[in-house]
Amino acid sequence: MSELRGVIISHAALAQALVSAVGAITGVDGALLAVSNDGCDSGALSARIIEAVGAGPAVLFVDLPGGSCLTSAVRLAKGKADLGVVTGVNLAMLLDFVFHRDVTPAEAARRAADAGGKAIRVPAA
């Protein structure tokens, strides 16, 4: 299987900031692309996502578990085995993803969600 591409879909410039942070930490370039919903309607957002995904396969990482970013991602991924979707994107899940892209989109999405969830903690004071 070819390596997966990750497409981060967010409000404003969050996606680009996450791509930049992952690149700075890992030195891996080209694994993630940023898509913002800034200044576009759902049709334009879908077009941006389609362009970023390219020929697939890909995992779509969405900032919030609701709203236009998720709606567009889910609509595009419905019925497509070569697209996975994860909500609540965070840096920990993206770091895990860039080093584990030799699996199916569904497996990569589950793995990323698990890594991202494990990273959420309330540290002892």
MOPAC internal coordinates of N, CA, C and O (Angstrom, degrees):
PM7 1SCF
backbone

  N    0.0000 0     0.00 0     0.00 0    0    0    0
  C    1.4593 1     0.00 0     0.00 0    1    0    0
  C    1.5303 1   109.00 1     0.00 0    2    1    0
  O    1.2310 1   120.87 1   -40.49 1    3    2    1
  N    1.3187 1   115.93 1   139.51 1    3    2    1
  C    1.4599 1   119.52 1   178.09 1    5    3    2
  C    1.5242 1   109.63 1   -72.14 1    6    5    3
  O    1.2310 1   121.11 1   -22.26 1    7    6    5
  N    1.3207 1   115.49 1   157.74 1    7    6    5
  C    1.4585 1   118.75 1  -179.26 1    9    7    6
  C    1.5191 1   110.62 1   -67.35 1   10    9    7
  O    1.2310 1   121.83 1   -38.79 1   11   10    9
  N    1.3007 1   114.10 1   141.21 1   11   10    9
  C    1.4551 1   121.61 1   179.43 1   13   11   10
  C    1.5083 1   111.99 1   -73.42 1   14   13   11
  O    1.2310 1   121.80 1   -27.91 1   15   14   13
  N    1.2920 1   114.16 1   152.09 1   15   14   13
  C    1.4579 1   121.72 1   170.41 1   17   15   14
  C    1.5269 1   106.28 1  -104.42 1   18   17   15
  O    1.2310 1   120.29 1   -37.41 1   19   18   17
  N    1.2954 1   117.06 1   142.59 1   19   18   17
  C    1.4554 1   121.94 1   173.01 1   21   19   18
  C    1.5212 1   108.77 1  -105.15 1   22   21   19
  O    1.2310 1   120.84 1   -46.91 1   23   22   21
  N    1.3210 1   116.01 1   133.09 1   23   22   21
  C    1.4552 1   121.49 1   177.70 1   25   23   22
  C    1.5167 1   107.10 1  -119.32 1   26   25   23
  O    1.2310 1   120.55 1   -63.77 1   27   26   25
  N    1.3249 1   116.56 1   116.23 1   27   26   25
  C    1.4613 1   121.71 1   179.81 1   29   27   26
  C    1.5159 1   107.59 1   -94.32 1   30   29   27
  O    1.2310 1   120.92 1   -56.27 1   31   30   29
  N    1.3246 1   115.84 1   123.73 1   31   30   29
  C    1.4655 1   122.21 1  -177.05 1   33   31   30
  C    1.5210 1   107.60 1  -115.62 1   34   33   31
  O    1.2310 1   120.48 1   -58.48 1   35   34   33
  N    1.3390 1   116.70 1   121.52 1   35   34   33
  C    1.4640 1   118.94 1  -173.75 1   37   35   34
  C    1.5109 1   112.93 1  -148.30 1   38   37   35
  O    1.2310 1   122.33 1    -7.65 1   39   38   37
  N    1.3039 1   113.14 1   172.35 1   39   38   37
  C    1.4555 1   122.09 1   170.13 1   41   39   38
  C    1.5366 1   107.96 1   -81.41 1   42   41   39
  O    1.2310 1   121.14 1   -36.04 1   43   42   41
  N    1.3065 1   115.42 1   143.96 1   43   42   41
  C    1.4730 1   122.88 1   176.03 1   45   43   42
  C    1.5311 1   110.61 1    53.42 1   46   45   43
  O    1.2310 1   120.09 1    43.41 1   47   46   45
  N    1.3232 1   117.43 1  -136.59 1   47   46   45
  C    1.4659 1   122.17 1  -172.37 1   49   47   46
  C    1.5248 1   114.03 1  -101.84 1   50   49   47
  O    1.2310 1   119.95 1  -164.74 1   51   50   49
  N    1.3282 1   117.70 1    15.26 1   51   50   49
  C    1.4624 1   120.56 1  -179.04 1   53   51   50
  C    1.5226 1   112.42 1   -58.99 1   54   53   51
  O    1.2310 1   120.13 1   134.66 1   55   54   53
  N    1.3240 1   117.35 1   -45.34 1   55   54   53
  C    1.4656 1   120.51 1  -177.56 1   57   55   54
  C    1.5272 1   111.46 1   -59.37 1   58   57   55
  O    1.2310 1   120.43 1   135.06 1   59   58   57
  N    1.3245 1   116.79 1   -44.94 1   59   58   57
  C    1.4646 1   119.84 1  -179.67 1   61   59   58
  C    1.5273 1   111.17 1   -64.53 1   62   61   59
  O    1.2310 1   120.32 1   141.87 1   63   62   61
  N    1.3170 1   117.00 1   -38.13 1   63   62   61
  C    1.4695 1   120.13 1   178.32 1   65   63   62
  C    1.5282 1   111.08 1   -64.01 1   66   65   63
  O    1.2310 1   120.21 1   140.49 1   67   66   65
  N    1.3307 1   117.20 1   -39.51 1   67   66   65
  C    1.4666 1   120.40 1   178.32 1   69   67   66
  C    1.5267 1   111.33 1   -67.49 1   70   69   67
  O    1.2310 1   119.88 1   137.94 1   71   70   69
  N    1.3117 1   117.83 1   -42.06 1   71   70   69
  C    1.4681 1   121.10 1   176.44 1   73   71   70
  C    1.5267 1   110.02 1   -58.46 1   74   73   71
  O    1.2310 1   120.69 1   134.81 1   75   74   73
  N    1.3107 1   116.28 1   -45.19 1   75   74   73
  C    1.4600 1   121.41 1  -179.96 1   77   75   74
  C    1.5263 1   111.44 1   -63.01 1   78   77   75
  O    1.2310 1   120.31 1   135.66 1   79   78   77
  N    1.3321 1   117.02 1   -44.34 1   79   78   77
  C    1.4612 1   120.86 1  -179.51 1   81   79   78
  C    1.5192 1   111.63 1   -63.97 1   82   81   79
  O    1.2310 1   119.95 1   136.17 1   83   82   81
  N    1.3225 1   117.69 1   -43.83 1   83   82   81
  C    1.4645 1   120.99 1   179.42 1   85   83   82
  C    1.5303 1   109.92 1   -63.34 1   86   85   83
  O    1.2310 1   120.11 1   137.75 1   87   86   85
  N    1.3077 1   117.40 1   -42.25 1   87   86   85
  C    1.4603 1   120.34 1   177.94 1   89   87   86
  C    1.5148 1   112.53 1   -62.41 1   90   89   87
  O    1.2310 1   120.67 1   138.41 1   91   90   89
  N    1.3360 1   116.32 1   -41.59 1   91   90   89
  C    1.4703 1   120.24 1  -179.97 1   93   91   90
  C    1.5260 1   111.74 1   -66.25 1   94   93   91
  O    1.2310 1   120.53 1   142.47 1   95   94   93
  N    1.3204 1   116.59 1   -37.53 1   95   94   93
  C    1.4690 1   120.63 1  -178.03 1   97   95   94
  C    1.5223 1   111.74 1   -76.42 1   98   97   95
  O    1.2310 1   120.12 1   136.94 1   99   98   97
  N    1.3218 1   117.37 1   -43.06 1   99   98   97
  C    1.4652 1   121.25 1  -171.75 1  101   99   98
  C    1.5139 1   115.12 1   -98.84 1  102  101   99
  O    1.2310 1   120.13 1   155.06 1  103  102  101
  N    1.3197 1   117.36 1   -24.94 1  103  102  101
  C    1.4587 1   120.29 1  -172.96 1  105  103  102
  C    1.5208 1   112.33 1    77.76 1  106  105  103
  O    1.2310 1   119.88 1  -174.98 1  107  106  105
  N    1.3281 1   117.84 1     5.02 1  107  106  105
  C    1.4598 1   122.58 1   179.61 1  109  107  106
  C    1.5230 1   108.72 1   -90.34 1  110  109  107
  O    1.2310 1   120.82 1   -57.16 1  111  110  109
  N    1.3207 1   116.04 1   122.84 1  111  110  109
  C    1.4610 1   121.53 1   178.09 1  113  111  110
  C    1.5177 1   109.62 1  -114.37 1  114  113  111
  O    1.2310 1   120.60 1   -32.00 1  115  114  113
  N    1.3175 1   116.45 1   148.00 1  115  114  113
  C    1.4523 1   121.40 1   174.67 1  117  115  114
  C    1.5103 1   116.10 1    88.66 1  118  117  115
  O    1.2310 1   119.86 1   172.60 1  119  118  117
  N    1.3221 1   117.87 1    -7.40 1  119  118  117
  C    1.4705 1   120.22 1  -179.90 1  121  119  118
  C    1.5217 1   112.01 1   -79.54 1  122  121  119
  O    1.2310 1   120.77 1   153.89 1  123  122  121
  N    1.3316 1   116.12 1   -26.11 1  123  122  121
  C    1.4614 1   121.67 1  -176.24 1  125  123  122
  C    1.5196 1   110.62 1  -125.75 1  126  125  123
  O    1.2310 1   121.22 1   -38.06 1  127  126  125
  N    1.3167 1   115.27 1   141.94 1  127  126  125
  C    1.4580 1   121.92 1   173.88 1  129  127  126
  C    1.5190 1   108.95 1  -124.82 1  130  129  127
  O    1.2310 1   120.62 1   -32.20 1  131  130  129
  N    1.3180 1   116.41 1   147.80 1  131  130  129
  C    1.4626 1   121.90 1  -179.18 1  133  131  130
  C    1.5203 1   110.81 1  -103.91 1  134  133  131
  O    1.2310 1   121.46 1   -42.27 1  135  134  133
  N    1.3351 1   114.80 1   137.73 1  135  134  133
  C    1.4604 1   122.06 1   173.69 1  137  135  134
  C    1.5237 1   107.16 1  -132.04 1  138  137  135
  O    1.2310 1   120.67 1   -52.51 1  139  138  137
  N    1.3195 1   116.32 1   127.49 1  139  138  137
  C    1.4660 1   122.11 1   177.84 1  141  139  138
  C    1.5200 1   109.75 1  -109.83 1  142  141  139
  O    1.2310 1   120.90 1   -33.35 1  143  142  141
  N    1.3386 1   115.89 1   146.65 1  143  142  141
  C    1.4634 1   119.69 1   175.13 1  145  143  142
  C    1.5299 1   111.06 1   -89.88 1  146  145  143
  O    1.2310 1   120.76 1  -173.37 1  147  146  145
  N    1.3011 1   116.16 1     6.63 1  147  146  145
  C    1.4570 1   121.36 1  -176.65 1  149  147  146
  C    1.5317 1   111.41 1   -59.55 1  150  149  147
  O    1.2310 1   120.88 1   -56.88 1  151  150  149
  N    1.3269 1   115.92 1   123.12 1  151  150  149
  C    1.4545 1   121.87 1   173.98 1  153  151  150
  C    1.5106 1   116.13 1    71.01 1  154  153  151
  O    1.2310 1   119.86 1  -155.73 1  155  154  153
  N    1.3322 1   117.87 1    24.27 1  155  154  153
  C    1.4641 1   117.97 1   179.57 1  157  155  154
  C    1.5225 1   111.99 1  -138.64 1  158  157  155
  O    1.2310 1   121.29 1   -21.75 1  159  158  157
  N    1.3222 1   115.13 1   158.25 1  159  158  157
  C    1.4570 1   120.28 1   175.33 1  161  159  158
  C    1.5291 1   108.37 1   -90.49 1  162  161  159
  O    1.2310 1   119.84 1     1.61 1  163  162  161
  N    1.3312 1   117.91 1  -178.39 1  163  162  161
  C    1.4652 1   120.42 1  -175.82 1  165  163  162
  C    1.5228 1   112.45 1   -63.48 1  166  165  163
  O    1.2310 1   119.93 1   145.67 1  167  166  165
  N    1.3212 1   117.73 1   -34.33 1  167  166  165
  C    1.4674 1   120.39 1   177.78 1  169  167  166
  C    1.5153 1   112.09 1   -64.79 1  170  169  167
  O    1.2310 1   120.88 1   135.11 1  171  170  169
  N    1.3156 1   115.91 1   -44.89 1  171  170  169
  C    1.4662 1   120.16 1   179.03 1  173  171  170
  C    1.5248 1   111.00 1   -67.43 1  174  173  171
  O    1.2310 1   120.30 1   142.39 1  175  174  173
  N    1.3320 1   117.03 1   -37.61 1  175  174  173
  C    1.4603 1   120.38 1   178.06 1  177  175  174
  C    1.5266 1   109.77 1   -63.90 1  178  177  175
  O    1.2310 1   119.95 1   135.40 1  179  178  177
  N    1.3080 1   117.69 1   -44.60 1  179  178  177
  C    1.4687 1   120.99 1   177.45 1  181  179  178
  C    1.5197 1   110.99 1   -59.01 1  182  181  179
  O    1.2310 1   120.39 1   138.13 1  183  182  181
  N    1.3198 1   116.86 1   -41.87 1  183  182  181
  C    1.4699 1   120.49 1   178.44 1  185  183  182
  C    1.5238 1   111.15 1   -62.71 1  186  185  183
  O    1.2310 1   120.24 1   139.86 1  187  186  185
  N    1.3190 1   117.15 1   -40.14 1  187  186  185
  C    1.4706 1   120.81 1   177.98 1  189  187  186
  C    1.5261 1   110.64 1   -63.23 1  190  189  187
  O    1.2310 1   120.60 1   138.04 1  191  190  189
  N    1.3233 1   116.47 1   -41.96 1  191  190  189
  C    1.4692 1   120.44 1  -179.60 1  193  191  190
  C    1.5218 1   110.05 1   -66.10 1  194  193  191
  O    1.2310 1   120.06 1   134.08 1  195  194  193
  N    1.3220 1   117.48 1   -45.92 1  195  194  193
  C    1.4644 1   121.63 1   179.40 1  197  195  194
  C    1.5259 1   110.71 1   -57.82 1  198  197  195
  O    1.2310 1   120.50 1   136.74 1  199  198  197
  N    1.3093 1   116.65 1   -43.26 1  199  198  197
  C    1.4660 1   120.48 1   178.71 1  201  199  198
  C    1.5259 1   111.11 1   -63.04 1  202  201  199
  O    1.2310 1   120.33 1   137.78 1  203  202  201
  N    1.3326 1   116.97 1   -42.22 1  203  202  201
  C    1.4665 1   120.45 1  -179.39 1  205  203  202
  C    1.5296 1   111.69 1   -67.80 1  206  205  203
  O    1.2310 1   120.13 1   141.16 1  207  206  205
  N    1.3131 1   117.36 1   -38.84 1  207  206  205
  C    1.4664 1   121.15 1  -179.67 1  209  207  206
  C    1.5208 1   110.75 1   -66.70 1  210  209  207
  O    1.2310 1   120.23 1   141.32 1  211  210  209
  N    1.3143 1   117.17 1   -38.68 1  211  210  209
  C    1.4521 1   119.94 1  -177.89 1  213  211  210
  C    1.5163 1   110.56 1    64.56 1  214  213  211
  O    1.2310 1   120.75 1    42.88 1  215  214  213
  N    1.3202 1   116.16 1  -137.12 1  215  214  213
  C    1.4625 1   121.36 1  -176.94 1  217  215  214
  C    1.5258 1   112.92 1   -80.20 1  218  217  215
  O    1.2310 1   119.97 1   178.92 1  219  218  217
  N    1.3564 1   117.66 1    -1.08 1  219  218  217
  C    1.4644 1   120.52 1   179.19 1  221  219  218
  C    1.5121 1   109.88 1    76.74 1  222  221  219
  O    1.2310 1   117.98 1     2.96 1  223  222  221
  N    1.2746 1   121.45 1  -177.04 1  223  222  221
  C    1.4573 1   127.94 1   -12.50 1  225  223  222
  C    1.5348 1   110.35 1   -72.22 1  226  225  223
  O    1.2310 1   121.00 1   -19.31 1  227  226  225
  N    1.3311 1   115.69 1   160.69 1  227  226  225
  C    1.4629 1   119.09 1  -177.55 1  229  227  226
  C    1.5218 1   111.39 1  -156.22 1  230  229  227
  O    1.2310 1   121.98 1   -20.88 1  231  230  229
  N    1.3191 1   113.82 1   159.12 1  231  230  229
  C    1.4610 1   121.77 1   168.96 1  233  231  230
  C    1.5179 1   106.41 1  -114.91 1  234  233  231
  O    1.2310 1   121.06 1   -50.95 1  235  234  233
  N    1.3226 1   115.57 1   129.05 1  235  234  233
  C    1.4561 1   122.22 1   178.59 1  237  235  234
  C    1.5185 1   108.11 1   -96.26 1  238  237  235
  O    1.2310 1   120.39 1   -63.38 1  239  238  237
  N    1.3137 1   116.85 1   116.62 1  239  238  237
  C    1.4575 1   123.49 1   179.22 1  241  239  238
  C    1.5241 1   107.80 1  -100.80 1  242  241  239
  O    1.2310 1   120.29 1   -61.82 1  243  242  241
  N    1.3250 1   117.05 1   118.18 1  243  242  241
  C    1.4582 1   122.09 1  -173.98 1  245  243  242
  C    1.5272 1   109.32 1  -110.94 1  246  245  243
  O    1.2310 1   120.36 1   -36.08 1  247  246  245
  N    1.3388 1   116.92 1   143.92 1  247  246  245
  C    1.4585 1   120.36 1  -175.41 1  249  247  246
  C    1.5279 1   113.97 1   -69.34 1  250  249  247
  O    1.2310 1   119.40 1   135.42 1  251  250  249
  N    1.3191 1   118.75 1   -44.58 1  251  250  249
  C    1.4641 1   121.85 1  -175.13 1  253  251  250
  C    1.5256 1   111.71 1  -123.61 1  254  253  251
  O    1.2310 1   120.10 1   -30.29 1  255  254  253
  N    1.3318 1   117.42 1   149.71 1  255  254  253
  C    1.4667 1   120.36 1   179.59 1  257  255  254
  C    1.5285 1   112.50 1   -81.76 1  258  257  255
  O    1.2310 1   120.41 1  -135.97 1  259  258  257
  N    1.2982 1   116.81 1    44.03 1  259  258  257
  C    1.4571 1   122.98 1   178.32 1  261  259  258
  C    1.5149 1   108.62 1   177.67 1  262  261  259
  O    1.2310 1   120.21 1   -11.46 1  263  262  261
  N    1.3011 1   117.20 1   168.54 1  263  262  261
  C    1.4522 1   121.09 1   176.40 1  265  263  262
  C    1.5169 1   113.51 1    93.64 1  266  265  263
  O    1.2310 1   121.37 1     6.15 1  267  266  265
  N    1.3245 1   114.98 1  -173.85 1  267  266  265
  C    1.4677 1   121.34 1  -172.48 1  269  267  266
  C    1.5273 1   113.71 1   -64.30 1  270  269  267
  O    1.2310 1   120.04 1   143.78 1  271  270  269
  N    1.3088 1   117.53 1   -36.22 1  271  270  269
  C    1.4677 1   119.72 1  -178.68 1  273  271  270
  C    1.5285 1   110.44 1   -64.53 1  274  273  271
  O    1.2310 1   120.48 1   132.59 1  275  274  273
  N    1.3254 1   116.69 1   -47.41 1  275  274  273
  C    1.4594 1   119.95 1   179.51 1  277  275  274
  C    1.5236 1   111.05 1   -67.60 1  278  277  275
  O    1.2310 1   120.17 1   135.60 1  279  278  277
  N    1.3185 1   117.29 1   -44.40 1  279  278  277
  C    1.4617 1   120.43 1  -179.31 1  281  279  278
  C    1.5244 1   110.97 1   -56.90 1  282  281  279
  O    1.2310 1   120.18 1   134.59 1  283  282  281
  N    1.3032 1   117.26 1   -45.41 1  283  282  281
  C    1.4647 1   121.06 1   179.71 1  285  283  282
  C    1.5228 1   111.31 1   -65.52 1  286  285  283
  O    1.2310 1   120.13 1   137.46 1  287  286  285
  N    1.3257 1   117.36 1   -42.54 1  287  286  285
  C    1.4674 1   121.14 1  -178.96 1  289  287  286
  C    1.5227 1   111.00 1   -64.50 1  290  289  287
  O    1.2310 1   120.24 1   133.30 1  291  290  289
  N    1.3208 1   117.15 1   -46.70 1  291  290  289
  C    1.4623 1   120.84 1  -178.49 1  293  291  290
  C    1.5268 1   110.78 1   -65.12 1  294  293  291
  O    1.2310 1   120.37 1   138.39 1  295  294  293
  N    1.3086 1   116.90 1   -41.61 1  295  294  293
  C    1.4676 1   121.02 1   178.73 1  297  295  294
  C    1.5280 1   110.39 1   -59.21 1  298  297  295
  O    1.2310 1   120.45 1   136.80 1  299  298  297
  N    1.3304 1   116.75 1   -43.20 1  299  298  297
  C    1.4663 1   120.15 1  -179.13 1  301  299  298
  C    1.5273 1   112.65 1   -70.64 1  302  301  299
  O    1.2310 1   120.35 1   145.40 1  303  302  301
  N    1.3207 1   116.94 1   -34.60 1  303  302  301
  C    1.4619 1   120.91 1  -175.41 1  305  303  302
  C    1.5309 1   113.69 1   -84.36 1  306  305  303
  O    1.2310 1   120.20 1   163.77 1  307  306  305
  N    1.3099 1   117.23 1   -16.23 1  307  306  305
  C    1.4665 1   120.75 1  -175.25 1  309  307  306
  C    1.5308 1   111.03 1   -55.76 1  310  309  307
  O    1.2310 1   121.48 1   -57.50 1  311  310  309
  N    1.3283 1   114.78 1   122.50 1  311  310  309
  C    1.4499 1   121.37 1   177.65 1  313  311  310
  C    1.5154 1   115.47 1    76.65 1  314  313  311
  O    1.2310 1   119.88 1  -172.59 1  315  314  313
  N    1.3257 1   117.84 1     7.41 1  315  314  313
  C    1.4671 1   120.96 1  -178.72 1  317  315  314
  C    1.5305 1   109.63 1  -111.99 1  318  317  315
  O    1.2310 1   120.76 1   -68.65 1  319  318  317
  N    1.3171 1   116.15 1   111.35 1  319  318  317
  C    1.4619 1   120.98 1  -179.53 1  321  319  318
  C    1.5161 1   112.90 1   -67.69 1  322  321  319
  O    1.2310 1   120.24 1   162.00 1  323  322  321
  N    1.3336 1   117.15 1   -18.00 1  323  322  321
  C    1.4628 1   119.56 1  -178.09 1  325  323  322
  C    1.5271 1   112.77 1   -90.12 1  326  325  323
  O    1.2310 1   120.08 1  -172.43 1  327  326  325
  N    1.3510 1   117.46 1     7.57 1  327  326  325
  C    1.4668 1   122.07 1   176.47 1  329  327  326
  C    1.5190 1   110.31 1  -129.07 1  330  329  327
  O    1.2310 1   120.83 1   -48.62 1  331  330  329
  N    1.3312 1   116.01 1   131.38 1  331  330  329
  C    1.4590 1   122.19 1   173.17 1  333  331  330
  C    1.5152 1   108.29 1  -116.87 1  334  333  331
  O    1.2310 1   120.36 1   -22.31 1  335  334  333
  N    1.3301 1   116.92 1   157.69 1  335  334  333
  C    1.4629 1   121.71 1  -179.83 1  337  335  334
  C    1.5260 1   108.93 1  -131.84 1  338  337  335
  O    1.2310 1   121.09 1   -44.48 1  339  338  337
  N    1.3288 1   115.52 1   135.52 1  339  338  337
  C    1.4668 1   122.84 1   176.11 1  341  339  338
  C    1.5191 1   107.62 1  -132.61 1  342  341  339
  O    1.2310 1   120.07 1   -45.94 1  343  342  341
  N    1.3402 1   117.47 1   134.06 1  343  342  341
  C    1.4617 1   120.40 1   175.57 1  345  343  342
  C    1.5226 1   110.18 1  -105.06 1  346  345  343
  O    1.2310 1   121.11 1   -15.33 1  347  346  345
  N    1.3256 1   115.48 1   164.67 1  347  346  345
  C    1.4565 1   121.06 1   179.07 1  349  347  346
  C    1.5198 1   112.24 1    74.51 1  350  349  347
  O    1.2310 1   120.52 1  -141.77 1  351  350  349
  N    1.3182 1   116.61 1    38.23 1  351  350  349
  C    1.4577 1   120.87 1  -175.29 1  353  351  350
  C    1.5331 1   111.16 1   -52.77 1  354  353  351
  O    1.2310 1   121.40 1   -42.02 1  355  354  353
  N    1.3344 1   114.93 1   137.98 1  355  354  353
  C    1.4656 1   120.14 1   173.57 1  357  355  354
  C    1.5233 1   109.23 1  -143.46 1  358  357  355
  O    1.2310 1   121.12 1   -11.83 1  359  358  357
  N    1.2957 1   115.46 1   168.17 1  359  358  357
  C    1.4614 1   121.50 1  -175.05 1  361  359  358
  C    1.5268 1   111.81 1   -62.04 1  362  361  359
  O    1.2310 1   119.83 1   139.70 1  363  362  361
  N    1.3245 1   117.93 1   -40.30 1  363  362  361
  C    1.4645 1   120.88 1  -178.54 1  365  363  362
  C    1.5286 1   111.90 1   -60.10 1  366  365  363
  O    1.2310 1   120.05 1   137.11 1  367  366  365
  N    1.3279 1   117.51 1   -42.89 1  367  366  365
  C    1.4657 1   119.22 1  -179.41 1  369  367  366
  C    1.5186 1   111.43 1   -68.42 1  370  369  367
  O    1.2310 1   120.28 1   144.83 1  371  370  369
  N    1.3127 1   117.07 1   -35.17 1  371  370  369
  C    1.4567 1   119.98 1   179.48 1  373  371  370
  C    1.5204 1   111.64 1   -70.27 1  374  373  371
  O    1.2310 1   120.31 1   142.39 1  375  374  373
  N    1.3185 1   117.01 1   -37.61 1  375  374  373
  C    1.4653 1   120.45 1   176.88 1  377  375  374
  C    1.5182 1   110.44 1   -62.60 1  378  377  375
  O    1.2310 1   120.27 1   137.56 1  379  378  377
  N    1.3227 1   117.08 1   -42.44 1  379  378  377
  C    1.4605 1   120.40 1   177.20 1  381  379  378
  C    1.5288 1   110.04 1   -64.35 1  382  381  379
  O    1.2310 1   120.49 1   135.41 1  383  382  381
  N    1.3098 1   116.67 1   -44.59 1  383  382  381
  C    1.4551 1   121.51 1  -176.88 1  385  383  382
  C    1.5293 1   112.98 1   -57.87 1  386  385  383
  O    1.2310 1   119.80 1   134.18 1  387  386  385
  N    1.3272 1   117.99 1   -45.82 1  387  386  385
  C    1.4696 1   119.07 1  -174.24 1  389  387  386
  C    1.5270 1   112.58 1   -63.22 1  390  389  387
  O    1.2310 1   119.89 1   158.65 1  391  390  389
  N    1.3251 1   117.82 1   -21.35 1  391  390  389
  C    1.4577 1   120.62 1   179.47 1  393  391  390
  C    1.5275 1   113.43 1  -100.49 1  394  393  391
  O    1.2310 1   120.21 1  -179.42 1  395  394  393
  N    1.3281 1   117.20 1     0.58 1  395  394  393
  C    1.4692 1   121.36 1  -178.78 1  397  395  394
  C    1.5223 1   110.22 1  -136.92 1  398  397  395
  O    1.2310 1   120.78 1  -117.55 1  399  398  397
  N    1.3206 1   116.12 1    62.45 1  399  398  397
  C    1.4654 1   121.35 1  -177.16 1  401  399  398
  C    1.5176 1   113.03 1  -107.21 1  402  401  399
  O    1.2310 1   120.27 1  -164.07 1  403  402  401
  N    1.3206 1   117.08 1    15.93 1  403  402  401
  C    1.4568 1   120.62 1  -178.26 1  405  403  402
  C    1.5220 1   112.02 1  -101.23 1  406  405  403
  O    1.2310 1   120.55 1  -154.08 1  407  406  405
  N    1.3267 1   116.56 1    25.92 1  407  406  405
  C    1.4615 1   123.32 1  -178.87 1  409  407  406
  C    1.5298 1   109.10 1  -123.79 1  410  409  407
  O    1.2310 1   120.73 1    -1.88 1  411  410  409
  N    1.3229 1   116.20 1   178.12 1  411  410  409
  C    1.4625 1   119.77 1   178.49 1  413  411  410
  C    1.5277 1   110.09 1   -69.01 1  414  413  411
  O    1.2310 1   120.11 1   -20.95 1  415  414  413
  N    1.3228 1   117.40 1   159.05 1  415  414  413
  C    1.4631 1   119.43 1   176.72 1  417  415  414
  C    1.5334 1   112.78 1   -58.14 1  418  417  415
  O    1.2310 1   120.04 1   140.14 1  419  418  417
  N    1.3267 1   117.52 1   -39.86 1  419  418  417
  C    1.4684 1   120.32 1   179.85 1  421  419  418
  C    1.5268 1   111.08 1   -64.05 1  422  421  419
  O    1.2310 1   120.67 1   136.85 1  423  422  421
  N    1.3227 1   116.32 1   -43.15 1  423  422  421
  C    1.4677 1   120.17 1   179.30 1  425  423  422
  C    1.5275 1   110.70 1   -67.07 1  426  425  423
  O    1.2310 1   120.19 1   138.44 1  427  426  425
  N    1.3248 1   117.24 1   -41.56 1  427  426  425
  C    1.4598 1   120.78 1   178.54 1  429  427  426
  C    1.5254 1   110.90 1   -63.43 1  430  429  427
  O    1.2310 1   120.30 1   140.55 1  431  430  429
  N    1.3283 1   117.04 1   -39.45 1  431  430  429
  C    1.4664 1   121.07 1   179.10 1  433  431  430
  C    1.5289 1   110.20 1   -64.45 1  434  433  431
  O    1.2310 1   120.32 1   134.72 1  435  434  433
  N    1.3359 1   116.99 1   -45.28 1  435  434  433
  C    1.4794 1   120.14 1   178.90 1  437  435  434
  C    1.5232 1   110.92 1   -63.06 1  438  437  435
  O    1.2310 1   120.49 1   136.11 1  439  438  437
  N    1.3123 1   116.67 1   -43.89 1  439  438  437
  C    1.4632 1   120.98 1  -179.49 1  441  439  438
  C    1.5284 1   110.80 1   -62.88 1  442  441  439
  O    1.2310 1   120.50 1   135.73 1  443  442  441
  N    1.3261 1   116.64 1   -44.27 1  443  442  441
  C    1.4628 1   121.19 1   179.31 1  445  443  442
  C    1.5247 1   111.24 1   -63.28 1  446  445  443
  O    1.2310 1   120.49 1   136.28 1  447  446  445
  N    1.3285 1   116.66 1   -43.72 1  447  446  445
  C    1.4680 1   120.08 1   178.88 1  449  447  446
  C    1.5209 1   110.76 1   -61.84 1  450  449  447
  O    1.2310 1   120.28 1   139.93 1  451  450  449
  N    1.3229 1   117.08 1   -40.07 1  451  450  449
  C    1.4611 1   120.87 1   178.54 1  453  451  450
  C    1.5320 1   110.87 1   -64.16 1  454  453  451
  O    1.2310 1   120.19 1   133.80 1  455  454  453
  N    1.3272 1   117.25 1   -46.20 1  455  454  453
  C    1.4673 1   121.17 1   179.57 1  457  455  454
  C    1.5277 1   111.03 1   -63.61 1  458  457  455
  O    1.2310 1   120.64 1   138.42 1  459  458  457
  N    1.3229 1   116.39 1   -41.58 1  459  458  457
  C    1.4608 1   120.11 1   179.37 1  461  459  458
  C    1.5137 1   112.56 1   -65.79 1  462  461  459
  O    1.2310 1   120.47 1   139.50 1  463  462  461
  N    1.3284 1   116.71 1   -40.50 1  463  462  461
  C    1.4646 1   120.69 1   178.81 1  465  463  462
  C    1.5294 1   112.12 1   -66.57 1  466  465  463
  O    1.2310 1   120.56 1   139.36 1  467  466  465
  N    1.3204 1   116.53 1   -40.64 1  467  466  465
  C    1.4732 1   120.41 1   179.41 1  469  467  466
  C    1.5279 1   112.12 1   -64.76 1  470  469  467
  O    1.2310 1   120.29 1   156.03 1  471  470  469
  N    1.3207 1   117.04 1   -23.97 1  471  470  469
  C    1.4616 1   121.07 1  -178.02 1  473  471  470
  C    1.5352 1   112.30 1   -79.10 1  474  473  471
  O    1.2310 1   120.10 1   167.24 1  475  474  473
  N    1.3145 1   117.41 1   -12.76 1  475  474  473
  C    1.4670 1   120.36 1  -178.23 1  477  475  474
  C    1.5213 1   108.76 1   -86.21 1  478  477  475
  O    1.2310 1   120.75 1   -60.78 1  479  478  477
  N    1.3099 1   116.17 1   119.22 1  479  478  477
  C    1.4619 1   122.17 1  -175.41 1  481  479  478
  C    1.5255 1   110.40 1  -144.45 1  482  481  479
  O    1.2310 1   121.05 1   -21.67 1  483  482  481
  N    1.3023 1   115.59 1   158.33 1  483  482  481
  C    1.4560 1   122.36 1   167.18 1  485  483  482
  C    1.5206 1   105.70 1  -112.92 1  486  485  483
  O    1.2310 1   120.16 1   -75.76 1  487  486  485
  N    1.3405 1   117.30 1   104.24 1  487  486  485
  C    1.4669 1   119.63 1  -175.82 1  489  487  486
  C    1.5249 1   111.72 1   -67.54 1  490  489  487
  O    1.2310 1   121.62 1   -30.05 1  491  490  489
  N    1.2923 1   114.50 1   149.95 1  491  490  489
  C    1.4642 1   120.08 1   176.42 1  493  491  490
  C    1.5228 1   109.36 1   -65.41 1  494  493  491
  O    1.2310 1   121.01 1   -39.30 1  495  494  493
  N    1.3121 1   115.67 1   140.70 1  495  494  493
  C    1.4669 1   120.11 1  -178.70 1  497  495  494
  C    1.5093 1   111.30 1   -77.76 1  498  497  495
  O    1.2310 1   120.10 1   180.00 1  499  498  497

